[in-house]
Amino acid sequence: MAAVAQVRTFDHVGITVSDIDSAARFFVTLGLEIEGRTFLEGEFVDDVIGIPGSRSEIMTLRPPDGGTGVELSCFVRPDHVAGSGNPMSTEVGIRNVCFQVEGLRELVVRLAVDGYGLVGSIGEHEGWLMTYVRGPEGIIVALAEPPAAQAATQVVAGE
């Protein structure tokens, strides 16, 4: 019997930006680590993305434990096309990338120092904390803290 084609792993989410350094600082503040940075161009890339003569700078970031990454892409050519500056959740398309975190409230404070604010507020449902943060270029990042992470943080703080 022939193998059925199927997804094996979730490797990365691609985000096109106009300022790769600013976007990278935002994701590093969230706790991701830079895995690599390079320029891509040539027939292979042109075939994959369907844009002849393209050249882009790519940076991959991953959580400290590995897992699914964020691939930032900044086009050198052709020029990038600006999206809507501050899309809301109702705008069609991919609206956010979500990370499970520990210390959500403290992370929100650190992000605010860098000028990144909440889209709404911090919500709580069945012990989960969750919020949307608007990062550079209108990118929305969802941060979610499960009850277990909150309990672990409280145990460590109480020791």
N, C-alpha and C positions, 0 to 999 in steps of 0.2 A: 504494500500500500504506500502511495506517495505521501510525503510529508505535506501537511497543510501550512501554507504561509501564514504567519502570525507575528505579532509584536513580541519580542523577547525581553527588551528592557526599554526604559525611558531614558535616553541619553542626555538631551539638553533642550532648552527652550531658546530660540533665537530672537533677539531684539535688535532692531536696526536703530542706530542713534547717530546724531550729528557730532557729538562730542564724546568720544570713547573714554577719555580720561575722567571726565565728570561722572559719567555713568559708572565707571569702575570704582571710583571713590565711594559712591552710594552703596554699591553691592558689597564692597569690602567692609564698610561700616556695619552692614547687616550681619557680617560674619563669614562671608564667602572668601575663598582664597583664590588668587590668580594662578591658574594652571599653565597658561601659555598665551603668547601674543605673536601674531604674524600677519603678513600680507598674503592675500590670495588673488590669483588671476590666472588666466589661461583657458584653454579649450574645455577642460573638465568643469571648471566653475561656470563658464558660459553655458555649457550644456545643461548643468543642473539647475541654474537659476533662470535660464532663458534670456539673459541679457548679454549680447555679444560685446566684447571689449571691456568687460567690467574689471574693476580692481577694488578690493576692499581690505580694510584692516580688521582683523578678527581677534577677539580676546575671549578666552574661556575661563569662567570662574566656577568653582565647585564648593559645596559645604566641606568642612574639615574632615568629615567621615567618608568623603567620596560621594557617590550617588549622582543624581540628576544635576546637570550643570546649567549655567546661563551662558549663552554665546552672544557677546556683543559684536555687532558688525557696523562699521562706519565706512560708507562708500567714498572712495577717492574719485572713481568714475563709474557710471555717470553720477552727476550730482544727486544727493539724496532728495527725496520729496517729503516735505513737511506734512505731518498728519495733523489732526485737530489737536490743539495745544493742551487741553484739559478734558479729555473724554470722560464721560460719566458711565456708570455701569449699564445704562440703557443703550449705549452706542454699540452697533453691531461689530463683532470682531472679538479678538482675544482681549479681554479687559484687565486681567491681572495674573500675576504669578504669586503663588502662596507658599510661604515658608512656615514650618512649625518652629517655634522659638521657645526659649526659656527667658524669663525676665522681660516680658513684652512691654510693661510700663516703663522700665528703665531704658529699653531700646528706643521707644518712642521719644523719650526725653533727649537721648543722644542724637537722634535724627533731627529733632527740632533745632538743636544747636547748629546743625549744618544747613538749616533753612528748609527742611522737608517737613511738611505739615500733614495732618490727618485729612482725609477726604470727608469723613463724618466724625464719629467719636469711637471710643472703645466700647464694644458690646460684650455682653456676657450671656451665654446660653448653656444650660446644663453643665455649669462649671468651666466651660471653655471661654477664654477671652479671645476677641478677634477685632481687628481694625484694618482699615485701608490707609496706606501712606502714599502720597503722591511724590514720586521721585523726580529725577531730572527728565526733561522733555515729555512730561505728562505721564510717565510710566506709573502704573498703579501696582503696588506690592501689597498683598494681603499678608498680615502677620497673625498667626493663630497659636495660642498657648493652651495645651490640654491641661485638664485638672492634675494629672500625674506630674507634669513639669512644675506646676505651681506648688504642689506638695513637696516635691524634691527640693525646690528652691527654699521653701520655708524650713525644711529639716536642716539643710546646710547652714542657713542663716541662724538657726537656733542652737547650733552646736557650740 
